[in-house]
Amino acid sequence: MIGCLCIHGFTGAPYEVEPLVEYLKERTNWVFYVPTLPGHGESSYLNGIQYNQWITCAEKELKALFEKCEKVYVIGFSMGGMIASYLATMYPVNKLILLSAAAYYVNPKQLGIDIRNMVKDSLRGNLRKNELFRRYQRKIKETPFTATIQFRKLVSFIRPILTQVKVPTLIAQGECDGIVPPSSAEYLYRTISTEQKKLIYMKNSKHHICYCEEREALFSQVFDFLTDRNI
C-alpha cells in the first residue's frame, strides 16, 4: 500500500492542499494523511507555539503512515514544503513534492504588483472582491509576530540540511507568487542532492498553487511523477 502525507503552510490549514489531494484520491487507492499543524486551522491560535511542534506533528503522522504502508510520499506546500524536505532527510520517504516551498520568502516585485492591484480595487470599491485581500486579510490581523519568528527559525533550521535530500523530488513554483519568489525554487533545485529532480513553473500561478488556473496541468505532472510516468 502507498501512503501520502500532505502538509499545509504557515498560518494555513489542510484546505491549501485539498484540491491536489482530491485529484490524487480520484485516481489512486492510496492512504492520505493531511494533518492540521499545531496552532493552525480555522480556530488558529499561534501564540506560544514553537516551530519544533510543527515538525513533531508532521513526524508523528509520517510514522503512522509507515506503520500502514510500504511506500510513503510526502507533499509540502510553502512552509510545509520545508517540513517535508526535513522529513525526507530523516525517514525513508520514497518521493517528495514541494509546492511553493518557502526556502526564501517575499517576492518584492510581485508583492508590489499585488498591492497596487489591491489599491486599485479599493479605489473602485471592489477590495472585498480581490482574491488576495480576502485570502490574507485574516492572516495579517491574527498572526502574532512571535509566530512569524518561529516560522523564520524553522526555515533557518532546515535550509542547511537540504543537501541531504536524496529522494526523487518534484519542485513546483508559481511565477506570479508574491510570497515565495521563484529564486526559492531555483535554490531548492540547486541544493537538493538527488539526481532525480524536476523543477516546473506555473506561469500564471500566485502563492496558493493548488488553486491556480493551471492546477489541472500541475496535478497531472504531480501524478505522473509519483506514478513513475515521467522519471
C-alpha positions in Angstrom: 0.0 0.0 0.0 1.1 3.6 -0.7 0.7 6.4 1.8 0.8 10.1 1.1 1.4 12.8 3.8 0.3 16.3 2.7 1.5 19.3 4.8 0.0 22.8 4.6 1.7 26.1 5.0 2.3 28.7 7.7 -1.0 30.2 9.1 -2.8 27.9 6.8 -4.8 24.7 7.0 -5.4 21.5 5.0 -7.6 23.4 2.5 -4.4 24.7 1.0 -3.6 21.2 -0.5 -7.1 19.7 -0.7 -7.6 20.2 -4.4 -4.5 18.1 -5.1 -5.4 15.6 -2.5 -8.9 15.2 -4.1 -7.3 14.8 -7.6 -5.0 12.0 -6.4 -7.7 10.3 -4.4 -9.9 10.0 -7.6 -7.0 8.3 -9.4 -5.5 6.0 -6.7 -6.3 3.9 -3.7 -3.6 5.5 -1.6 -3.9 6.4 2.1 -3.8 10.2 2.7 -2.9 11.9 5.9 -3.5 15.7 5.9 -2.8 17.0 9.4 -3.5 20.4 10.8 -0.3 21.7 12.3 -0.4 23.0 16.0 -1.9 26.5 16.2 -3.3 26.4 12.7 -6.7 25.7 11.2 -10.0 27.6 11.4 -9.5 28.4 15.1 -5.9 29.3 14.8 -4.0 30.3 17.9 -0.3 30.6 17.2 0.8 32.3 20.4 3.3 30.2 22.3 3.7 27.6 19.6 7.3 26.6 18.8 8.5 25.6 15.3 9.6 22.2 16.5 6.0 21.4 17.4 5.1 21.7 13.7 7.9 19.3 12.8 6.9 16.9 15.6 3.3 16.8 14.4 4.3 16.0 10.9 6.7 13.4 12.1 4.0 11.7 14.1 1.7 11.5 11.1 4.5 10.2 8.9 5.4 7.4 11.4 1.7 6.4 11.5 1.7 6.1 7.7 4.9 4.0 7.7 3.1 1.6 10.0 0.4 1.0 7.4 2.3 1.5 4.1 5.2 0.0 2.2 5.8 3.3 0.3 5.3 6.8 1.5 5.3 10.1 -0.4 5.4 13.5 1.2 3.9 16.6 -0.3 4.5 20.0 1.3 3.1 23.4 0.5 5.0 26.6 1.4 6.3 26.1 5.0 5.0 22.6 4.7 7.5 22.1 1.8 10.4 22.9 4.2 9.0 20.4 6.8 8.5 17.8 4.0 12.2 18.3 3.0 13.3 17.8 6.6 11.3 14.5 6.8 12.9 13.3 3.6 16.3 13.6 5.2 15.3 11.7 8.4 12.9 9.0 7.2 12.8 6.6 4.2 10.4 8.7 2.2 10.1 7.4 -1.4 9.3 10.7 -3.2 9.0 14.3 -2.4 6.7 17.0 -3.8 7.5 20.7 -3.0 4.8 23.2 -3.8 5.7 26.9 -3.5 8.2 25.8 -0.8 9.5 28.6 1.3 13.3 28.3 1.3 13.1 32.0 0.7 10.1 34.3 1.2 8.6 37.5 0.0 9.0 38.4 -3.7 9.2 42.2 -3.5 8.5 42.8 -7.2 5.4 40.6 -7.4 4.2 41.7 -4.0 4.4 45.3 -5.2 2.2 44.5 -8.2 -0.3 42.7 -6.0 -0.5 45.6 -3.5 -1.0 48.1 -6.4 -3.9 45.9 -7.6 -5.4 45.9 -4.2 -5.2 49.7 -4.0 -6.9 50.0 -7.5 -9.7 47.7 -6.3 -10.0 49.7 -3.1 -10.4 52.9 -5.0 -13.1 51.3 -7.2 -14.9 49.9 -4.1 -14.0 46.3 -5.1 -11.5 45.5 -2.5 -13.5 42.7 -0.9 -13.7 41.0 -4.3 -9.9 41.0 -4.5 -8.8 37.3 -4.1 -5.5 38.1 -2.3 -7.1 40.6 0.0 -9.8 38.0 1.1 -7.2 35.3 1.5 -4.7 37.3 3.6 -6.8 39.8 5.5 -7.5 37.5 8.4 -3.9 36.1 8.4 -2.4 39.6 8.6 -4.6 40.6 11.5 -4.4 37.4 13.5 -0.8 36.2 13.1 1.3 37.2 16.1 4.8 38.4 15.5 6.2 35.7 17.7 4.8 33.1 15.3 6.5 34.8 12.3 9.8 34.5 14.2 9.1 30.7 14.7 8.5 30.4 11.0 11.8 32.1 10.2 13.6 29.8 12.8 12.1 26.8 11.1 13.4 27.8 7.7 16.8 28.7 9.1 16.9 25.2 10.8 16.0 23.2 7.7 17.8 25.1 4.9 21.3 23.9 5.9 20.2 20.2 5.6 18.6 20.4 2.2 21.7 18.9 0.7 20.8 15.7 2.5 17.6 15.3 0.4 18.4 12.3 -1.8 14.9 11.1 -2.8 13.2 11.8 -6.2 11.9 15.4 -5.9 9.4 17.5 -7.9 9.5 21.2 -7.3 6.6 23.4 -8.5 6.6 27.2 -8.3 4.2 29.9 -9.5 5.9 32.7 -11.5 3.4 35.3 -10.0 4.0 34.2 -6.4 4.3 37.3 -4.2 5.1 35.4 -1.1 7.7 32.8 -2.2 9.9 34.1 -5.0 11.0 31.9 -8.0 14.5 32.1 -6.6 13.3 29.8 -3.7 12.5 27.0 -6.2 15.8 27.6 -8.0 17.7 27.4 -4.8 15.9 24.1 -3.8 16.7 22.6 -7.2 20.4 23.5 -7.0 20.7 22.5 -3.4 18.8 19.2 -3.1 21.3 16.4 -3.8 19.1 13.8 -5.6 19.8 13.2 -9.3 16.1 12.6 -9.9 14.7 16.1 -9.6 12.4 18.2 -11.7 11.5 21.9 -11.5 8.3 23.2 -13.1 6.9 26.7 -13.3 3.2 27.6 -13.4 3.2 30.8 -15.5 0.1 32.4 -14.0 0.1 31.0 -10.5 0.3 33.0 -7.3 1.3 31.5 -4.0 -1.7 29.2 -3.5 -0.6 27.0 -6.4 -3.2 24.3 -5.7 -5.9 26.9 -6.6 -4.2 28.4 -9.7 -5.9 28.3 -13.1 -3.3 25.9 -14.4 -3.9 23.4 -11.5 -5.1 20.6 -13.7 -1.7 20.6 -15.6 0.1 20.8 -12.3 -1.8 18.0 -10.7 -1.2 15.9 -13.8 2.5 16.4 -13.5 2.5 15.5 -9.8 0.5 12.4 -10.5 2.9 11.3 -13.3 5.9 12.0 -11.1 4.5 9.9 -8.3 3.5 7.1 -10.5 6.8 6.9 -12.4 5.3 8.1 -15.7 7.9 10.9 -16.3 11.0 9.8 -14.4 
